[in-house]
Amino acid sequence: MESKEILISVDEQEKRVAILEESKLEEFFLERTAIQHLAGNIYKGRVAQIVKGMEAAFVDMGLAKNGFLYVQELLPEKFRADEYAVEIDENVVELATPAPKVSEERVRIENLLSKGQEVLVQVVKEPFGTKGCRLTSHISLPGRFLVLMPYSKNIGISKKVTNEKERARLKQLLKDIGLPKEMGCIVRTQAVGMGTNEFKRELKYLLRLWNTIQSKSNKSKAPALIHEEYDLVLRVARDIFSEEAKTLIIDSKDDYKRIMSFIKALAPQLRNRIKLYKDKMHLFEKFDVESQIDQIYAQKIALKKGGYIVIERTEALVSIDVNSGSFVNRGRLEETAFLTNLEAAKEIARQAMLKDLAGIIVIDFIDMQKNSHQKKILQVLTKALEKDKARSTIYPFSPLGLVQIARQRIRKNIESVIFQKCSICDGTGRLKTTQSVAIKVLRQINNYLRTHKKRYLEVKVNPKIALRFLNEDRLAIINMEKKLWVKIAIFTDEQLGIEDIVFL
């Protein structure tokens, strides 16, 4: 069904992509040109340190921080069953099952790597906080329809391809196109309906790319960048632009040419759907996207029936609270809870993609007594996340009525790019009352006078605190002057933070 519209806006400092369905923003991506993007890059690195206790190694790739390579991302296939199970399906969304038993056969990191050893690695996760890149030695090269895995013999079909006849047909195509025996391949969702010619064309392209990577690696001395992943514009053309897209509109002539050249090589049948935007009005304004983008950053999201959800990020996880708000279904609490949760489940999936919520997501749905209602909520949530490009695992309702989602983190989320920590509240989202700050400043003045012999003291504070000292807290200042035999002069400085104080 041709329902998607893909809008790409390219400015000097950033590139933005909006994906609309019936004029409603469903996905949004942003990439700043000044920020280095690492996910998907391939490096020839050198082992800087072996960490036995963590079964991992730090790898120097020539970046500010060393990358992190776990043993399971290094092991050969025969050791990756059970404990080191390899995921060969693309964009997995599934209900969690009990963890497999730990394999009795373990291979230690120190037996596979040594300090100073050169290793070819790929970035699977961007640096996050104080952590460096997450790395793997199992290289994968994605195309539009196939993902080539040069160091694996696994053959996989995306779980989103549910038709058994189509899965069988796609597997047969892989056998027919002459995939090298020593290599593996994943068939992506976009391959549905494609034929032998498309597969052969793409395999030829991916094998040529791999040969280029090998050649450059052999000539390079570690640490070195061997292959750079596509920028946002070409990633969208490769991963999102498909038969489902009615049109792709881009406002940059240079990037329009790049996309046309790229699509001509891999999916020539889609070229007539790519349009160069030339109007004077900004592309996103024309399609009423800017106002929808602004709503992405809201913590509270209203639901159509009157309920709402509240999304809060913490250091460890993302919490989502579902509330019925003004929605009441004729006093039937169970039905009200179920209908609100049903609407919230769809919106939560949409918000997870828009905000790129990643890591552990904990959802506090409104309490429901019926197991059938809980199952339906999980079904709706799972269905809504099927279109998500990031892998997700959904855990059933806990005894406390909570649902947990583990969602793949690859790149920095949009909010971390757009916003910085508040210098006033230090990122807490809360400000101390003026009274609380004034009491603290008074205490600082008192402590200063007890350690410094002064008969006259000049103090600079924020204007809000100075105003309070001249009014509500004037008596406190007078009493301190009498007790410590000192004259205190209060001056204002608008450049000072509300809790700052300067003694003159």
Secondary structure, DSSP 8 states (H G I E B T S, - for coil): ---EEEEEEE-SSEEEEEEEETTEEEEEEEEETTS---TT-EEEEEEEEEEGGGTEEEEE-SSSS-EEEEGGGTS-GGG-SGGG----SSS-EEE--------S----GGGT--TT-EEEEEEEE--BTTB--EEESS--EE-SSEEEETT---EEE-TT---HHHHHHHHHHHHHTT--TT-EEEE-GGGTT--HHHHHHHHHHHHHHHHHHHHHHHH--SSEEEE----HHHHHHHHT-STTEEEEEES-HHHHHHHHHHHHHH-GGGGGGEEE---SS-HHHHTT-HHHHHGGG-SEEE-TTS-EEEEEE-SS-EEEEEE-TT---TT-HHHHHHHHHHHHHHHHHHHHHHTT--EEEEEE------HHHHHHHHHHHHHHGGG-SS-EEEE---TTSEEEEEE---S--HHHHH----TTTTTSS----HHHHHHHHHHHHHHHHHHS--SEEEEEE-HHHHHHHHTTTHHHHHHHHHHHT-EEEEEE-TTS-TT-EEE-
